[in-house]
Amino acid sequence: MSHKRRAPVAGPVWGLAFGVLMMAASAALWWLGSNLGQGLPAESLAVAALLVGVFTFVCAAREIARNRR
């Protein structure tokens, strides 16, 4: 009989959702920056949002995979 308690998966699932949302926001910011082109920092913000989104998505996915073992 195992006494190991399984952690809930709700936190990492929200991390996956946040990562996807940030990646979508980065695509919208990139589109905005490339179409307006008036010296707005939208493209830089798009790259920053993409990095945050990918990092959050990967960390949440690893946490889900680790909890399933």
C-alpha positions in Angstrom: 0.0 0.0 0.0 1.5 3.3 -1.1 1.3 6.4 1.1 2.4 8.7 -1.6 -0.2 11.4 -2.1 -0.8 12.6 -5.7 -0.7 16.3 -6.3 -3.5 18.0 -8.1 -2.9 18.8 -11.8 -4.9 22.1 -11.9 -1.9 24.3 -11.4 0.1 23.0 -14.3 -3.0 23.0 -16.6 -3.4 26.7 -15.9 0.3 27.1 -16.7 -0.3 25.5 -20.1 -3.3 27.7 -20.7 -1.3 30.8 -19.7 1.6 29.8 -22.0 -0.8 29.4 -25.0 -2.4 32.8 -24.2 1.0 34.5 -24.0 2.0 32.9 -27.4 -1.2 34.1 -29.0 -0.6 37.6 -27.5 2.9 37.7 -28.9 1.6 36.8 -32.4 -0.9 39.7 -32.1 1.7 42.1 -30.9 4.1 41.0 -33.7 1.4 41.6 -36.3 0.6 45.0 -34.8 4.2 46.0 -34.8 4.9 44.9 -38.3 1.7 46.5 -39.7 1.9 49.9 -38.0 5.6 50.3 -38.1 5.7 53.6 -36.3 8.5 52.9 -33.9 6.3 51.2 -31.4 8.0 48.7 -29.2 5.4 46.1 -30.1 7.9 43.7 -31.8 10.1 43.7 -28.7 7.1 43.1 -26.5 6.1 40.3 -28.8 9.4 38.6 -28.4 9.3 39.0 -24.6 5.7 37.6 -24.5 6.8 34.7 -26.7 9.7 33.8 -24.4 7.5 33.9 -21.3 4.8 31.9 -23.0 7.2 29.2 -24.2 9.0 29.0 -20.9 5.7 28.7 -19.0 4.3 26.1 -21.4 7.4 23.9 -21.2 7.6 24.1 -17.4 4.0 23.3 -17.0 4.2 20.4 -19.4 7.2 19.0 -17.6 5.4 19.2 -14.3 2.4 17.3 -15.7 4.7 14.7 -17.1 6.6 14.4 -13.8 3.4 14.0 -11.8 2.1 11.2 -14.0 5.1 8.9 -13.3 
